[in-house]
Amino acid sequence: MTAGVATDPRRFRTAMGRFATGVTVITTRTAEGRVHGMTANGFLSVSLEPPLILVSLGACTMARHLSEGDRYAVTVLSADQEDVSRHFGGRPCVDVGFDTQGGFDFIPGGLAAIGCRIVDRHPAGDHTLFLGEVEHLTYRDGAPLLFYTGSYRTLHAGLTEDVFFY
């Protein structure tokens, strides 16, 4: 274990990398009508009533589009979509189409497709939190793509609900 000052950005990033996250692709329609997407793991559910989620974005093209627009979509990626994550993370390597449902653009093959209307934006340090009310939701079973300590991972446990304890 390494101790140190929490305000060192590199140390903070390394410590936060010890928290395994799912991997998503965020998409939105630009003012020109094109679909823009990016890989993100700064995503979480906020509320059940009303159903709210948020994405946390630093200074990037997607943050600019969401500041100007009013909707975004989140696709939760499956274990076999690492190449899709890399593509939208800035390393184009696959030809990706979109599946439009309910007016939102999703990545085909994902585990969940969540479409939102932006209801609030909150500056938070060097990021902006985009709070979205869920207007579209579909999901399927499958193994998720995970990110841990700077690398892609997969879940190696059974995927039935009996592995969870209440």
C-alpha positions in Angstrom: 0.0 0.0 0.0 1.3 3.5 -0.9 0.4 6.5 1.3 0.6 10.0 0.0 -1.1 13.3 -0.6 -4.6 12.8 -2.0 -4.4 16.0 -4.1 -1.7 14.6 -6.5 -3.8 14.0 -9.6 -1.8 10.9 -10.8 -2.1 9.2 -7.3 -5.8 10.1 -7.1 -6.4 8.6 -10.6 -4.4 5.4 -9.7 -6.4 5.0 -6.4 -9.7 5.5 -8.3 -8.6 2.9 -10.8 -9.0 0.3 -7.9 -12.8 0.7 -8.3 -14.0 -1.6 -11.1 -16.5 0.0 -13.4 -18.7 -1.0 -16.3 -18.0 0.5 -19.7 -20.5 2.6 -21.6 -20.7 4.5 -24.9 -22.5 7.8 -24.6 -24.1 9.1 -27.8 -26.0 12.2 -28.8 -27.2 13.9 -32.0 -25.2 17.0 -32.8 -26.7 20.3 -34.0 -25.8 19.1 -37.6 -27.8 15.9 -37.1 -24.8 13.5 -36.9 -24.4 11.0 -34.1 -21.4 11.6 -31.8 -20.2 9.0 -29.4 -17.6 8.5 -26.8 -16.5 5.8 -24.3 -17.2 6.7 -20.7 -17.2 5.0 -17.3 -18.2 8.1 -15.4 -21.9 6.9 -15.3 -24.3 6.0 -12.5 -27.9 5.8 -11.5 -29.2 8.5 -9.3 -32.8 8.0 -8.5 -35.6 5.5 -9.1 -38.5 8.0 -8.8 -38.1 9.7 -11.1 -35.6 7.5 -13.0 -32.4 9.6 -13.2 -28.9 8.8 -14.3 -25.8 11.0 -14.8 -22.7 11.0 -16.9 -19.6 12.9 -15.7 -17.5 14.5 -18.5 -14.4 16.6 -18.5 -13.5 19.1 -21.2 -14.3 17.1 -24.4 -16.3 17.3 -27.6 -19.2 15.3 -26.0 -19.4 17.7 -23.1 -19.8 20.6 -25.6 -22.5 18.7 -27.5 -24.4 18.0 -24.2 -24.1 21.6 -23.1 -25.8 22.7 -26.3 -28.3 19.8 -26.6 -31.0 18.3 -24.5 -30.7 14.5 -24.9 -28.2 11.7 -24.6 -28.1 7.9 -24.8 -26.1 5.4 -22.9 -25.2 1.9 -24.1 -23.8 -0.5 -21.4 -21.2 -2.6 -23.3 -21.1 -6.4 -23.2 -17.9 -8.4 -22.6 -17.4 -8.9 -26.3 -17.4 -5.2 -27.2 -13.9 -4.1 -26.1 -13.2 -3.1 -29.7 -16.3 -0.8 -29.7 -15.0 0.8 -26.5 -11.6 1.4 -28.0 -13.2 2.8 -31.2 -15.2 5.4 -29.2 -12.3 6.0 -26.9 -10.3 7.5 -29.7 -8.8 4.4 -31.4 -11.0 3.8 -34.4 -10.8 0.1 -35.3 -14.3 -1.1 -36.2 -17.2 0.0 -38.4 -19.9 0.8 -35.9 -23.5 1.4 -36.9 -26.2 2.7 -34.6 -29.6 1.2 -33.5 -32.1 4.1 -33.2 -34.8 3.4 -30.7 -37.3 6.0 -29.3 -35.3 8.8 -30.9 -32.0 7.7 -29.3 -29.0 6.2 -31.0 -27.5 3.1 -29.3 -24.7 0.7 -30.0 -26.0 -2.7 -31.2 -25.3 -5.6 -28.9 -25.1 -3.7 -25.6 -26.5 -5.0 -22.4 -28.6 -2.0 -21.7 -29.9 1.0 -23.8 -30.9 4.1 -21.7 -32.1 7.2 -23.4 -32.4 10.5 -21.4 -33.6 14.0 -21.5 -31.1 16.3 -19.8 -32.8 17.9 -16.7 -29.7 19.5 -15.1 -26.1 20.3 -15.5 -23.7 20.7 -12.6 -20.1 21.9 -12.7 -18.0 19.7 -10.5 -14.2 20.5 -10.5 -12.8 19.9 -13.9 -16.0 18.0 -15.0 -19.6 18.6 -15.6 -22.4 16.3 -14.4 -25.2 15.8 -16.9 -28.3 14.6 -15.1 -30.7 12.8 -17.3 -34.3 11.7 -16.8 -34.8 8.3 -18.4 -37.3 8.3 -21.3 -36.2 5.0 -23.0 -34.9 1.7 -21.5 -34.2 -1.7 -22.8 -31.8 -4.4 -21.5 -30.8 -8.0 -21.9 -28.8 -10.6 -19.9 -25.1 -11.1 -20.6 -21.6 -10.6 -19.3 -20.5 -7.0 -18.9 -17.3 -5.3 -20.1 -15.4 -4.0 -17.1 -12.5 -1.6 -16.5 -10.1 -2.0 -13.6 -6.6 -0.6 -13.0 -6.4 0.8 -16.5 -7.3 -2.5 -18.3 -10.4 -4.1 -19.7 -11.7 -7.1 -17.7 -14.6 -9.5 -17.7 -16.8 -10.9 -15.0 -16.0 -14.5 -14.2 -18.9 -15.2 -11.8 -22.2 -16.8 -12.7 -24.8 -14.3 -14.0 -27.8 -15.6 -12.2 -29.5 -13.7 -9.4 -28.7 -16.4 -6.9 -25.1 -15.2 -6.6 -26.3 -12.0 -4.9 -27.1 -11.9 -1.3 -29.8 -9.7 0.1 
